[in-house]
Amino acid sequence: MPVTAPKADDDHPPPAVASSFDELFTAEWARVVRTALLLVDDDASAEDVAQEAFAGLLRHWHRLDDPSRARAYLHRAVVNGARSVLRRRRTARAWTPPHAIAGPSAEELALLGDQRREVLAAVAELPERQREVVVLRYWSHLDEAATAAAMGISRGTVKSTAHRALASLQRRLQSDPSAPEGQR
């Protein structure tokens, strides 16, 4: 894959220097790709790293003090490029998208049993603190101390709030849903 020399300007070497680059490219391409492949363990990424290394070398060819050091520059660029690829992979693997909090879909609502929907609706109607205590204690299975620590309140407050919340849930769930609101 020969590289055509661009016209000389501030960012590109003059055509006479590019022919030396062409020779280096022809001689080193396979070796550079193999080196990158051993570092990144992926054919496409290895070729990308090698291509970027050669492109960087061509951009800075006119600034090389000693053209015989071009191979060293090239291999250093490959190592740095491989490190960047590996760092991006590691970052991509470690990243987890934020949990989207959305309401349940129609399918989910249809699949939920009537009883579960009633319980969830009753919990949703609880005051905020009571709802937090119920969720932490009974859905998240935290003990009183862990619930208190998570909410920044005392264990006694957790106990009394849980007691009030459970009593409220019991009243709401035992009431006749067909009765008017004031007669439940």
C-alpha positions in Angstrom: 0.0 0.0 0.0 2.2 2.9 -1.2 1.7 6.3 0.3 1.5 9.2 -2.1 3.5 12.2 -1.1 1.4 15.3 -0.5 2.5 18.7 -1.7 5.0 20.5 0.6 3.5 22.9 3.1 3.8 23.5 6.9 2.2 20.2 7.9 3.6 17.9 5.1 7.1 17.0 4.1 8.5 17.9 0.6 8.0 15.2 -2.1 11.8 14.2 -2.0 11.5 13.3 1.6 8.3 11.4 1.1 10.0 8.9 -1.2 12.3 7.9 1.8 9.1 7.6 3.8 7.6 5.3 1.1 10.7 3.1 1.4 10.3 3.0 5.2 6.6 2.3 4.9 7.2 -0.6 2.5 9.9 -2.1 4.6 8.2 -1.7 8.0 4.5 -1.9 7.5 4.2 -5.7 8.2 6.5 -5.5 11.2 4.7 -2.5 12.7 1.3 -4.2 12.3 2.6 -7.4 13.9 4.0 -5.4 16.8 0.7 -3.6 17.2 -1.2 -6.9 16.9 0.9 -8.4 19.7 0.1 -5.4 21.9 -3.6 -4.9 21.2 -4.7 -8.5 20.2 -7.1 -7.3 17.5 -6.4 -7.2 13.8 -8.5 -4.1 13.0 -7.1 -2.1 16.0 -3.6 -3.2 15.2 -3.9 -1.9 11.6 -5.4 1.3 13.0 -2.6 1.8 15.4 0.0 1.2 12.7 -1.8 3.5 10.3 -1.9 6.3 12.9 1.8 5.8 13.7 2.8 6.1 10.0 0.5 9.1 9.5 2.0 10.8 12.5 5.5 10.0 11.3 4.7 11.4 7.8 3.3 14.6 9.4 6.4 15.1 11.5 9.0 13.7 9.0 10.4 17.2 8.2 11.0 17.7 11.9 13.1 14.6 12.5 16.7 15.6 13.2 18.0 12.2 12.2 16.0 10.2 9.7 17.8 7.0 10.8 15.8 7.4 14.0 12.5 7.2 12.1 12.1 3.5 13.0 12.5 4.3 16.7 10.0 7.1 16.4 7.6 4.7 14.6 7.9 2.0 17.2 7.4 4.4 20.0 4.3 5.8 18.2 3.0 2.2 17.9 3.5 1.5 21.6 1.8 4.7 22.6 -1.1 4.1 20.2 -1.5 0.6 21.5 -1.6 1.9 25.1 -4.3 4.4 24.1 -6.4 1.6 22.5 -6.0 -0.5 25.6 -6.9 2.4 27.9 -10.0 3.1 25.8 -11.0 -0.5 26.0 -10.5 -0.6 29.7 -12.6 2.5 30.2 -15.3 1.2 27.9 -15.5 -2.0 29.8 -15.6 -0.3 33.2 -18.3 2.2 32.2 -21.9 1.3 33.0 -24.7 3.4 31.7 -26.7 5.2 34.3 -29.8 3.4 35.3 -32.7 5.0 33.6 -35.6 5.4 36.0 -38.7 5.2 33.9 -42.2 4.1 34.7 -43.2 0.6 34.0 -44.2 -0.3 30.4 -47.7 -1.5 29.5 -46.3 -5.0 29.2 -44.8 -4.9 32.7 -48.0 -3.6 34.2 -50.0 -6.3 32.4 -47.7 -9.0 33.7 -47.7 -7.8 37.3 -50.3 -9.6 39.4 -53.2 -7.6 40.9 -51.9 -8.1 44.4 -48.4 -6.9 43.6 -49.8 -3.9 41.8 -52.0 -3.1 44.8 -49.0 -3.4 47.2 -46.8 -1.2 45.0 -49.6 1.4 44.7 -50.1 1.4 48.4 -46.3 1.8 49.0 -46.2 4.7 46.5 -48.9 6.5 48.5 -46.9 6.4 51.7 -45.1 9.5 52.9 -41.6 9.8 51.6 -39.8 8.7 54.8 -42.1 5.8 55.4 -41.7 4.7 51.8 -37.9 4.9 52.1 -37.9 2.8 55.3 -40.2 0.1 53.8 -38.0 -0.1 50.6 -34.7 -0.3 52.5 -35.9 -2.7 55.2 -38.1 -5.1 53.2 -37.1 -4.8 49.5 -33.4 -4.2 50.0 -33.3 -6.4 53.1 -31.2 -4.0 55.2 -31.3 -4.4 59.0 -32.4 -1.5 61.2 -28.8 -0.2 61.7 -28.0 -0.2 58.0 -31.3 1.5 57.2 -30.7 4.1 59.9 -27.2 4.7 58.5 -28.5 5.0 54.9 -31.1 7.5 55.9 -29.2 9.4 58.5 -31.7 8.7 61.3 -31.6 6.7 64.5 -32.6 3.0 64.8 -35.5 4.0 67.0 -36.8 6.3 64.3 -36.4 3.4 61.8 -38.5 1.1 64.1 -41.3 3.6 64.7 -41.4 4.7 61.0 -41.5 1.1 59.9 -44.3 0.3 62.3 -46.4 3.3 61.1 -45.7 2.4 57.5 -46.7 -1.2 57.9 -49.9 -0.3 59.8 -50.8 2.2 57.0 -50.1 -0.4 54.3 -52.2 -3.0 56.2 -55.2 -0.5 56.4 -54.9 0.4 52.7 -54.7 -3.2 51.6 -57.5 -4.5 53.8 -59.9 -1.8 52.9 -62.6 -2.5 50.3 -61.4 -0.9 47.0 -64.9 -0.6 45.7 -66.0 1.5 48.7 -65.9 5.3 48.4 -62.7 7.0 49.7 -64.2 8.2 52.9 -65.7 4.8 53.9 -62.6 2.6 53.7 
